[in-house]
Amino acid sequence: MNIHESGEMYLENIYVLRKQMSEVRSIDIVNHTGYSKPSISRAIGLLKEEGLILVDKKGYITLTETGEARAKKIYERHEMLTEFFVSIGVSEETASADACKIEHVISDETFEAIKRHANIE
């Protein structure tokens, strides 16, 4: 399954919101990201088509097993890369922004090597 970076960002946002609140709806994603309702609606439709999320009749969004695995992977990369960049002297804001870009394109091999090198698990 090959979703675009923006799809991964939406999955990660749903994952983060789910950790903060018991139920997530499209409006919660709008409020969290600042993206427009039409953009969120389109993304939700695409993620649904890919089998990464489910949306019930009331509009509550849940990650499928595959969607959650993908979201966790992206979230872990973001957190670990941010921590690594901060540890080498990058400001928190820049580290997080750079991690957000890199988390979508870095190979598993390189990511695992950075984790080993940084002793971050």
C-alpha positions as CSV (number, residue, x, y, z in Angstrom):
1,M,0.0,0.0,0.0
2,N,1.5,3.3,-1.1
3,I,-0.2,6.4,0.3
4,H,1.2,9.8,-0.2
5,E,2.9,11.9,2.5
6,S,-0.2,13.8,3.1
7,G,-2.1,10.6,3.8
8,E,0.5,9.6,6.3
9,M,0.2,13.0,8.0
10,Y,-3.6,12.5,8.3
11,L,-3.1,9.0,9.8
12,E,-0.5,10.4,12.3
13,N,-2.9,13.2,13.2
14,I,-5.7,10.7,13.8
15,Y,-3.4,8.6,15.9
16,V,-2.2,11.6,18.0
17,L,-5.8,12.9,18.5
18,R,-6.9,9.4,19.5
19,K,-4.3,9.4,22.3
20,Q,-5.8,12.7,23.5
21,M,-9.5,12.1,23.2
22,S,-11.8,9.1,23.3
23,E,-13.4,9.7,19.9
24,V,-12.1,11.5,16.8
25,R,-14.2,13.2,14.1
26,S,-13.3,15.1,11.0
27,I,-13.9,18.5,12.8
28,D,-11.3,17.5,15.4
29,I,-8.8,17.0,12.6
30,V,-9.7,20.4,11.2
31,N,-9.2,22.0,14.6
32,H,-5.9,20.2,15.2
33,T,-4.3,20.8,11.8
34,G,-6.0,24.0,10.6
35,Y,-6.7,22.4,7.2
36,S,-10.0,23.1,5.5
37,K,-13.0,20.9,5.9
38,P,-13.0,20.0,2.2
39,S,-9.4,18.9,2.4
40,I,-10.0,16.8,5.5
41,S,-13.1,15.3,3.9
42,R,-11.2,14.3,0.8
43,A,-8.4,12.8,2.8
44,I,-10.8,10.8,5.0
45,G,-12.4,9.4,1.9
46,L,-9.1,8.3,0.5
47,L,-8.0,6.8,3.7
48,K,-11.3,4.9,3.9
49,E,-10.9,3.6,0.4
50,E,-7.4,2.4,1.2
51,G,-8.8,0.5,4.2
52,L,-6.8,2.5,6.7
53,I,-9.7,4.0,8.7
54,L,-13.3,3.3,9.4
55,V,-16.0,6.0,9.8
56,D,-19.2,5.1,11.6
57,K,-22.7,6.6,11.0
58,K,-22.0,9.3,13.6
59,G,-18.8,10.4,11.9
60,Y,-16.4,8.9,14.4
61,I,-13.1,7.8,12.9
62,T,-11.1,4.8,14.0
63,L,-7.9,3.4,12.5
64,T,-8.0,-0.1,11.1
65,E,-5.3,-2.5,12.3
66,T,-3.3,-1.6,9.1
67,G,-3.9,2.1,9.6
68,E,-2.9,2.0,13.2
69,A,0.3,0.1,12.4
70,R,1.2,2.7,9.7
71,A,0.3,5.6,12.0
72,K,2.4,4.2,14.8
73,K,5.4,3.8,12.5
74,I,5.2,7.4,11.3
75,Y,4.6,8.7,14.9
76,E,7.6,6.7,16.2
77,R,9.8,8.1,13.4
78,H,8.7,11.6,14.2
79,E,9.3,11.3,17.9
80,M,12.7,9.5,17.6
81,L,14.0,11.8,14.8
82,T,13.0,14.9,16.8
83,E,14.7,13.6,19.9
84,F,17.9,12.7,17.9
85,F,18.1,16.1,16.2
86,V,17.6,17.9,19.6
87,S,20.3,15.7,21.1
88,I,22.8,17.0,18.5
89,G,22.0,20.6,19.1
90,V,19.0,21.4,16.8
91,S,16.3,23.6,18.3
92,E,13.1,21.7,19.3
93,E,11.0,23.6,16.7
94,T,13.4,23.0,13.8
95,A,14.0,19.4,14.9
96,S,10.3,18.7,14.9
97,A,9.8,20.4,11.5
98,D,12.7,18.5,9.9
99,A,11.5,15.2,11.4
100,C,8.1,15.8,9.9
101,K,9.6,16.0,6.5
102,I,12.1,13.1,6.9
103,E,9.7,10.6,8.6
104,H,7.9,10.0,5.3
105,V,10.9,9.3,3.1
106,I,13.6,7.7,5.2
107,S,14.2,4.0,4.6
108,D,13.6,1.4,7.3
109,E,17.3,0.5,7.1
110,T,18.5,4.1,7.7
111,F,15.9,4.7,10.4
112,E,17.0,1.6,12.3
113,A,20.7,2.6,11.9
114,I,20.0,6.0,13.4
115,K,18.1,4.4,16.3
116,R,21.1,2.1,17.0
117,H,23.6,4.9,16.7
118,A,21.6,7.2,19.0
119,N,20.7,4.4,21.4
120,I,17.1,5.5,21.2
121,E,14.4,2.8,21.5
